[in-house]
């Protein structure tokens, strides 16, 4: 069975897809993962105060 990485590197994505015809995934788990990823973002640190410029 071809891996996704191998299929992309060799330009045979259609072969990768054909090998998996009829497979189904867990849509609830997929949706939960996608929601989890969409809701979490890294906080941007607050900007520091500008220096007085007395160097």
N, C-alpha and C positions, 0 to 999 in steps of 0.2 A: 504494500500500500504506500502510495506517495504521500509525503508530508507537504503541508502548505508551503513551507520554505523551499523545498525541492521544486515544487510546481512553479513557484514564482521565479526562481532562478533559471529554470529551464524553459520558461514560457509555455508551460503546459497546464495552465489553470483549468482548461476544459477537461483534461484527463482527471485532475484532482476532483472536480465536481462530479464527473461521471462515476467515479469510484464510490461516491457517497449518495447516489440516487436512492431515495426511499428512506434515508435516515431522518429521524426527527430529534429535535432537541427538547430541552426542558424550558418552555417559554416563560414559565413563572420565575425560574431561577435567572434566566436571561434578563427579564424585565427588572427584577430586583437588583441585579448587579448594575444594570444601566442606570437605574434611578439613584443608586448609591453613589455611583461615579459622578453623576450630574449634580448631585447636591453638595458634594464636598469640593472645596477649592482651597488652595493655600491662601492664608491671609497675607496681605501685603503689609510689610512693616511700616510703621509710621515714620514719616520723614523727620530727620533731625533738624533742630533749629539752626539757622545760618550763623556762621561765625561773625564776630565783629570786624574781622579783617585787620587786626593789629599786629600782624606778623612782622 
